[in-house]
Amino acid sequence: MSETIAGVEIPDGALARAATELVRDVASPLVYDHSRRVFLWGALRGRQDGLRFDPELLYVGAMFHDLGLTERFRRDDQRFEIDGADEARRFLREHGVDGEPADRVWTAIALHTTPEIPLHMAPEIALVTRGVELDVLGLGYHEVGEEQRAAVVGAHPRPDFKNGILAAFTDGIRHRPETTFGNVKADVLAHFVPGFVRGDFVEVIRDSPWPE
């Protein structure tokens, strides 16, 4: 029997169950609960906005969006968002979901830390970002009712979440600081990694090989 939280039914098909098992196995409880909340916030915001979305695709996007922070899936040579996006597309293809739907989930994860742009794309892409923004930044906090917030947090608590997620970000990207150039994760390393120097877009232009 499927689980319902804050009026949102958690997908319970084979695909969603496999996604849940994988994330529960490789991620910390903090990241697992955060990922489930991202799905729930995204679904609630989508319902409010009258969006038609595929719950399973949204679920996989939400559950996999931070896999790039985990020891198993983090790489050294690309942004952590792409780590999770690549794994989600591989996972979906393995479970018979290919083509545009798999690419849609890839895009939802790859862009989830990019302000504004995802909100103008397919519902699943927009709603992963909506869920992340609400859970991490508090954007849209008052768009979700108090009872709904209590139900979601009751099912997936957030003890000291602000400090915990910042620590998870730091641990997941400190070994690849160059991948934070031009994105919000540079702020994390600037706060928590001594000696970190963020890239400067203006200096990149000035130092380019063009002779003028």
C-alpha positions, 0 to 999 in steps of 0.5 A, spaced: 500 500 500 502 506 498 504 511 503 501 518 503 504 524 506 501 531 507 495 529 501 501 527 497 501 519 495 508 517 494 510 513 488 510 505 489 511 502 483 518 498 482 521 504 479 520 508 485 521 502 490 528 501 487 530 509 487 528 509 494 532 503 496 538 505 492 538 512 495 537 509 502 543 505 501 548 510 499 546 517 502 546 519 509 539 520 513 540 527 512 540 527 505 535 521 504 530 525 508 531 532 504 530 528 498 524 525 500 522 532 502 524 535 496 519 531 492 513 532 497 514 540 496 515 539 489 508 535 488 505 540 493 507 546 489 505 543 482 498 541 485 497 549 487 500 551 480 495 546 477 501 543 473 501 536 470 507 532 472 509 525 472 510 523 479 515 517 478 519 522 474 519 527 479 520 522 485 526 520 481 529 527 480 528 529 487 531 522 490 537 522 486 538 530 486 544 530 491 547 523 489 553 527 487 554 528 494 555 521 496 561 517 497 559 512 492 557 517 486 561 523 487 566 524 482 572 529 481 572 532 474 565 535 474 559 538 478 556 534 483 549 536 480 551 532 473 554 526 478 546 525 480 544 527 473 548 522 470 546 516 475 539 518 474 539 517 467 543 510 467 538 508 473 532 510 468 534 506 462 536 500 466 529 500 468 526 501 461 525 509 461 529 512 456 529 518 451 526 524 452 523 522 459 530 520 462 533 526 459 528 530 462 530 528 469 537 529 467 536 536 466 531 537 472 537 534 477 543 538 473 539 545 473 537 544 480 542 549 483 541 554 477 536 560 479 530 561 475 531 557 468 528 551 471 522 554 473 521 556 465 521 548 463 517 542 463 514 541 470 518 535 473 524 540 472 521 546 475 518 542 481 525 539 483 528 546 483 521 548 487 522 543 492 530 544 493 529 552 494 523 551 499 527 545 503 534 549 503 532 556 502 525 557 504 523 560 498 515 559 497 515 557 505 508 560 506 506 558 499 505 551 503 500 550 509 502 550 516 499 543 516 502 540 510 509 543 513 508 539 519 506 533 516 512 533 511 517 534 517 513 529 521 515 524 516 522 526 514 524 531 520 530 536 519 534 536 526 539 541 525 538 541 517 541 548 515 548 546 518 547 539 516 546 540 509 552 545 509 556 540 511 554 535 506 555 540 501 562 542 503 564 534 504 561 533 497 565 538 493 571 540 497 575 536 493 573 539 486 573 546 488 574 548 480 567 545 479 564 551 483 566 556 478 560 561 476 555 557 481 552 558 488 557 552 491 563 557 491 559 560 497 559 554 501 567 553 500 568 560 501 565 559 508 568 553 510 574 551 506 580 555 508 584 558 503 579 557 497 579 562 492 573 563 487 574 564 480 573 570 477 569 571 471 572 578 469 579 575 470 578 569 465 576 574 460 582 578 461 587 572 461 584 569 455 589 568 449 586 573 445 591 578 443 587 584 444 
